[in-house]
Amino acid sequence: MKKPNSIGFFTATAVVIANMIGAGIFTSLGFQLVDTTNTLSIIILWSLGALMALCGALSYAELGTYWQRSGGEYHFLSKAFHPALGYLSGWVSLTIGFSAPIALSGMALGEYVAPYIELPSMVLAMATIFIISLLHSLSIKRSGTLQNTTTLLKVALILFFIYFGVTKTPEVSAYLWDQSWKKEVLLPAFAVSFVYVTFSYSGWNAAAYIVDEIREPRKNLPKALLLGTVTVSFLYLLLNFVFIRQNSLEAIKGKLEIGQITAISLFGEAGGELMSFGIALMLISSISAMVWVGPRVTQVMAEDHRLWKWFSKKTKNKVPLRAIWLQTGITFILLVTGTFEQVMIYSGFVLQLFAALAVAGLFVLRRKNTTKKGFRSPLFPLPQIIFLVLSVWVLVYLVFAQPLETGLGLLNLILGFVVYKSEGFYSKKKPI
């Protein structure tokens, strides 16, 4: 029997795909090419990102089918280690975990579309996020319909883009196939570039945040996480191939609007304008997915902690309305106070930190899960070790290469811990 106000495998997969395919893939390559210009270096970067995302998806599939509750890292870390660590994870999700990617997608959408309409990019970004938040405030069914529709359109547009990018002969190309990759992969800049990649792949864990809304989660959660991650990884590698193939290095190096520049190269100015609106539609799908998923973490955390209790309430349609608009307000603050690069690195550091801690929590789970119920990650502990090694590599390099942004991330954690302590640890109802 269908669980009321729930979603199936297809919609859960759409949430993963939509969360993953966001601003990062259409904006980050230009920043990577500033210091990492060899084509093989770029392929290695994005292949490592795919491997890391797949290892993470395997881990979260097991965590989510054993500890079945919405909330993602908040719930996993509370159960595996201590409620304080879960609280900090929830704090990160509340303050920047979803608000920052939404803000980044809004910024990118504004940059793509604003040149063609008479609206400032910031106004356009805020208006789009507001309308999407309004739509998700209605019901889970409407959220699912919106997500399925925008995700299908997104994938169709990407496949269209890839087809022409692969079949059309370029006039110039940023291809560079020499031995310089051997030096580039050892540079600190390579590790910093990998931060952009991990940010672009973030979202592979999206379905784990809405476990309570998925029908038959033990069956559908692992399939959604793995299929969504593999699909996006394949699309990402092809898209980067197209970006590099269809542009000169000078045209895209250090640029934000990589997708728009490539569309103009492929289709001319008029076609590029249409494609820019297509990319904006893809970003709308990403914003929609994060507006849906993020407030579920806040709502679950609010059920357990007195300070946030007001945000635990749902409407009669099971929508966490108050949590949605709290996240929207924080997103607006990030939009007006940070640059694209600052927000990406600042949020990327803390998000990677807690994803690594959650994957480490699987080792704790394996000691507890003697009944072997739920999904079991194959080849354990190899995928988890790969994920943790890559995470430590990124985090260590970020501390030294981007001390300001990582310092702000750590400061945010200290603030979250102060708030946690002010509650008297945790409320009468402990995390389940």
Secondary structure, 3 states (H helix, E strand, C coil): CCCCCCECHHHHHHHHHHHHCCHHHHHHHHHHCCCCCCHHHHHHHHHHHHHHHHHHHHHHHHHHHHCCCCCCHHHHHHHHCCHHHHHHHHHHHHHHHCHHHHHHHHHHHHHHHHHHCCCCHHHHHHHHHHHHHHHHCCCHHHHHHHHHHHHHHHHHHHHHHHHHHHHCCCCCCCCCCCCCHHHHCCCHHHHHHHHHHHHHHCCCCHHHHHHHHECCHHHHHHHHHHHHHHHHHHHHHHHHHHHHHCCCHHHHCCCCCHHHHHHHHHHHHHHHHHHHHHHHHHHHHHHHHHHHHHHHHHHHHHHHCHHHHHHHCCCCCCCCHHHHHHHHHHHHHHHHHCCHHHHHHHHHHHHHHHHHHHHHHHHHHHHHCCCCCCCCCCCCCHHHHHHHHHHHHHHHHHHHHCHHHHHHHHHHHHHHHHHHHHCCCCCCCCCC
